[in-house]
């Protein structure tokens, strides 16, 4: 994504990670089983395709990076469960 962004003048933060992975997996067979000249051509095509896969920036779609669940007020289980169950019943 970084190389694609540099070569085609796109910020890597604007490129779709999932689409980049999918295209890389689609091209991996061709990159693995061809000669060096064809590999470079295929790699250049891959960079071009990745540079066209941009994410949508939607206004007002910012999510907070916070934990939703609140911590519980219970302590840690530090004795065997069976022993604690007997103590609670007694």
ABEGO torsion letter per residue (X at the ends): XAAAAAAAGBBAAABBAAAAAAAAAAAAAAAAABBAAAAAAAAAAAAAAAAABBBBBBBGBBBBBBBABBBBABBBBABBAAAAAAAAAX
